[in-house]
Amino acid sequence: MTTRTYGQFCGLTRGADLLGGRWSLPLVRDLLLGPARFTELLAGFPGMPTNQLTSRLRELEDAGVVRRVIGGERGIRYELTEWGRELEPVITALGRWGATRMDEPVEGEIVTVAGLATMLRTSFSGRLHAGPEAPTVFEVFEGDLVAHATVCRDVIEVATGPADHPDLRVSAGEHFRAFIAGEYSAAEYAALPDVRMEGDPALLEEFAALFRIPLELPRVVR
């Protein structure tokens, strides 16, 4: 826990005391996808010095959000505690809220595999649009980055890496953010020259209905 606090007896400021340090929330985001080694976490944050990652993980451990697991073939790993996993709806809601103001990457911003998987989680609207009755696997990829989501009715499970038997594979390139904002229909998106897709074309319609975050960019008043 950081030594700097807001000095208020309030749940919100206590949460900010625990998670307000730079990189803390993205680290929780990545660990929601499963345990990871130090080097695996570091690979997802090219701009983070190793000593800062060490410091942030120690703070999250001291706060009871993260714990170290020692043993097995993978050596020391970091994972969320049960209390830390309670942050999932918080991270999802914050990610969805932020994505409404996220148009295109600005210079210097990168896409990570954890960010790609989290996009699937935050854009899922299964409570508004009934998902498939049988488990259906949607896989998205951008270059070497691959993530997938398994959807059944209003339940979603996301993971990084390729799925064993995806029902639909679709590329998440330049126009993908506009697609999940509803600016392209499934047919229009599939027809774009840089889009690659494998699987039943009808499932792209299902994908478009299930994964949706509108863009709500502020208007500049001069």
C-alpha positions as CSV (number, residue, x, y, z in Angstrom):
1,M,0.0,0.0,0.0
2,T,1.3,3.4,-0.9
3,T,2.4,5.7,2.0
4,R,0.5,8.6,0.4
5,T,-3.2,8.5,1.3
6,Y,-6.2,10.8,0.8
7,G,-6.6,10.9,4.6
8,Q,-10.4,10.2,4.4
9,F,-12.4,7.5,6.0
10,C,-14.2,6.6,2.8
11,G,-14.4,3.3,0.8
12,L,-13.7,5.1,-2.5
13,T,-10.5,6.8,-1.2
14,R,-9.4,3.6,0.5
15,G,-9.7,1.8,-2.8
16,A,-7.8,4.6,-4.5
17,D,-5.1,4.3,-1.8
18,L,-4.7,0.6,-2.5
19,L,-4.9,0.8,-6.3
20,G,-4.1,4.3,-7.3
21,G,-0.4,3.7,-8.1
22,R,0.6,3.8,-11.7
23,W,0.3,0.3,-13.4
24,S,-1.7,-1.2,-10.5
25,L,-5.0,-1.4,-12.3
26,P,-3.5,-2.8,-15.6
27,L,-1.7,-5.4,-13.5
28,V,-5.0,-6.5,-11.9
29,R,-6.5,-6.6,-15.4
30,D,-3.7,-8.9,-16.6
31,L,-3.9,-11.2,-13.5
32,L,-7.7,-11.5,-14.0
33,L,-6.8,-13.6,-17.0
34,G,-4.8,-16.1,-14.8
35,P,-1.6,-16.4,-12.8
36,A,1.6,-15.1,-14.4
37,R,5.3,-15.1,-13.9
38,F,7.2,-11.8,-13.4
39,T,8.7,-11.9,-16.9
40,E,5.3,-12.6,-18.4
41,L,3.8,-9.6,-16.7
42,L,6.8,-7.4,-17.6
43,A,6.4,-8.4,-21.3
44,G,3.0,-6.8,-21.3
45,F,4.3,-3.4,-20.2
46,P,7.2,-2.5,-22.4
47,G,7.5,1.0,-20.8
48,M,7.7,-0.3,-17.2
49,P,11.1,-0.6,-15.5
50,T,11.7,-3.9,-13.7
51,N,12.1,-2.2,-10.3
52,Q,8.7,-0.5,-10.7
53,L,7.0,-3.8,-11.4
54,T,8.7,-5.3,-8.4
55,S,7.5,-2.3,-6.3
56,R,3.9,-2.5,-7.6
57,L,3.6,-6.2,-7.1
58,R,4.9,-5.8,-3.5
59,E,2.4,-3.1,-2.8
60,L,-0.4,-5.2,-4.2
61,E,0.8,-8.2,-2.1
62,D,0.9,-6.0,1.0
63,A,-2.7,-4.8,0.3
64,G,-3.9,-8.4,0.0
65,V,-4.8,-8.1,-3.6
66,V,-2.1,-10.3,-5.1
67,R,-0.1,-13.3,-3.7
68,R,2.9,-15.2,-4.8
69,V,2.7,-18.9,-5.5
70,I,5.9,-20.8,-5.4
71,G,6.4,-24.3,-6.9
72,G,5.6,-26.3,-9.9
73,E,7.3,-26.2,-13.3
74,R,6.7,-22.5,-13.7
75,G,8.4,-21.4,-10.5
76,I,7.2,-18.3,-8.8
77,R,3.9,-16.9,-10.2
78,Y,1.7,-14.1,-9.2
79,E,-2.1,-14.5,-8.9
80,L,-5.0,-12.5,-7.5
81,T,-6.3,-13.4,-4.1
82,E,-10.0,-14.2,-3.6
83,W,-10.4,-10.6,-2.5
84,G,-8.5,-9.4,-5.5
85,R,-10.7,-11.3,-7.9
86,E,-13.7,-9.3,-6.5
87,L,-12.2,-6.4,-8.6
88,E,-13.4,-8.1,-11.8
89,P,-16.7,-6.2,-12.2
90,V,-14.9,-3.0,-11.2
91,I,-12.2,-3.5,-13.9
92,T,-14.9,-4.5,-16.4
93,A,-17.0,-1.5,-15.7
94,L,-14.1,0.9,-15.7
95,G,-12.8,-0.6,-19.0
96,R,-16.2,-0.2,-20.6
97,W,-16.5,3.3,-19.4
98,G,-13.1,4.3,-20.7
99,A,-13.6,2.5,-24.1
100,T,-16.5,4.8,-24.9
101,R,-13.9,7.6,-25.2
102,M,-11.3,5.4,-27.1
103,D,-11.4,6.0,-30.8
104,E,-8.0,5.1,-32.4
105,P,-4.6,4.5,-30.8
106,V,-2.6,7.6,-30.4
107,E,1.1,7.7,-31.2
108,G,3.1,5.4,-28.8
109,E,0.1,3.3,-27.7
110,I,0.2,-0.4,-28.2
111,V,-2.2,-3.3,-28.2
112,T,-1.4,-6.1,-25.8
113,V,-2.9,-9.6,-25.7
114,A,-4.4,-8.8,-22.2
115,G,-6.0,-5.7,-23.6
116,L,-7.4,-7.7,-26.5
117,A,-8.9,-10.2,-24.1
118,T,-10.2,-7.5,-21.8
119,M,-11.9,-5.8,-24.8
120,L,-13.9,-9.0,-25.3
121,R,-14.9,-9.0,-21.6
122,T,-15.8,-5.3,-21.4
123,S,-17.7,-5.1,-24.7
124,F,-19.8,-8.2,-23.9
125,S,-23.5,-7.3,-23.8
126,G,-25.0,-10.7,-23.2
127,R,-27.5,-9.3,-20.7
128,L,-29.0,-7.1,-23.4
129,H,-28.8,-9.6,-26.3
130,A,-29.3,-13.3,-25.5
131,G,-26.3,-15.3,-26.4
132,P,-26.2,-18.7,-28.1
133,E,-27.8,-21.6,-26.2
134,A,-24.8,-23.8,-26.8
135,P,-21.2,-22.7,-25.9
136,T,-19.8,-20.8,-28.9
137,V,-16.2,-19.8,-29.2
138,F,-15.2,-16.5,-30.8
139,E,-11.5,-15.8,-31.5
140,V,-10.0,-12.5,-32.3
141,F,-6.5,-11.8,-33.5
142,E,-4.2,-9.0,-34.4
143,G,-0.9,-10.0,-35.8
144,D,0.6,-12.5,-33.3
145,L,-1.9,-11.5,-30.5
146,V,-4.8,-13.9,-30.0
147,A,-7.6,-14.0,-27.5
148,H,-10.9,-15.8,-27.4
149,A,-14.2,-15.8,-25.6
150,T,-16.6,-18.7,-24.9
151,V,-20.2,-17.5,-24.7
152,C,-23.2,-19.4,-23.6
153,R,-26.4,-17.3,-23.1
154,D,-25.4,-14.4,-20.8
155,V,-22.2,-16.0,-19.5
156,I,-18.7,-15.2,-21.0
157,E,-15.3,-16.7,-20.3
158,V,-12.3,-15.0,-21.8
159,A,-8.7,-16.2,-22.2
160,T,-5.5,-15.3,-24.1
161,G,-4.1,-17.5,-26.8
162,P,-5.8,-19.5,-29.5
163,A,-8.9,-21.6,-28.8
164,D,-8.8,-25.4,-29.6
165,H,-11.8,-25.3,-31.8
166,P,-13.1,-21.7,-32.4
167,D,-16.5,-21.4,-34.1
168,L,-15.4,-18.0,-35.6
169,R,-12.0,-16.4,-36.1
170,V,-11.9,-12.7,-37.0
171,S,-9.1,-10.2,-37.3
172,A,-9.1,-7.2,-35.0
173,G,-7.3,-4.6,-37.1
174,E,-7.6,-1.0,-38.0
175,H,-11.5,-0.9,-38.2
176,F,-12.3,-3.2,-35.4
177,R,-13.0,-0.5,-32.8
178,A,-15.5,1.1,-35.3
179,F,-17.0,-2.3,-35.9
180,I,-17.8,-3.0,-32.2
181,A,-19.1,0.6,-32.0
182,G,-21.7,-0.3,-34.6
183,E,-20.3,1.8,-37.3
184,Y,-20.0,-1.2,-39.7
185,S,-22.5,-4.0,-40.1
186,A,-21.2,-7.5,-40.1
187,A,-21.4,-7.7,-43.8
188,E,-19.6,-4.3,-44.3
189,Y,-16.9,-5.3,-41.9
190,A,-16.3,-8.7,-43.5
191,A,-16.0,-7.0,-46.9
192,L,-13.1,-4.7,-45.8
193,P,-9.9,-5.6,-47.6
194,D,-7.8,-6.0,-44.4
195,V,-10.3,-8.2,-42.5
196,R,-9.7,-11.9,-42.3
197,M,-12.4,-14.3,-41.1
198,E,-12.8,-18.1,-40.7
199,G,-16.0,-19.8,-39.8
200,D,-19.7,-19.4,-40.3
201,P,-20.4,-15.9,-41.6
202,A,-23.7,-15.9,-39.7
203,L,-21.7,-15.9,-36.5
204,L,-20.2,-12.5,-37.3
205,E,-23.7,-11.1,-37.0
206,E,-24.0,-12.8,-33.6
207,F,-20.6,-11.4,-32.7
208,A,-21.7,-7.9,-33.7
209,A,-24.8,-8.1,-31.5
210,L,-22.9,-9.6,-28.5
211,F,-19.8,-7.4,-28.4
212,R,-20.7,-3.7,-28.6
213,I,-19.3,-0.5,-27.0
214,P,-20.5,2.7,-28.5
215,L,-18.2,5.7,-29.1
216,E,-19.2,8.7,-27.1
217,L,-16.5,11.2,-28.0
218,P,-17.0,14.6,-26.5
219,R,-17.8,17.5,-28.7
220,V,-15.3,20.4,-28.5
221,V,-17.0,23.7,-28.0
222,R,-14.9,26.6,-29.2
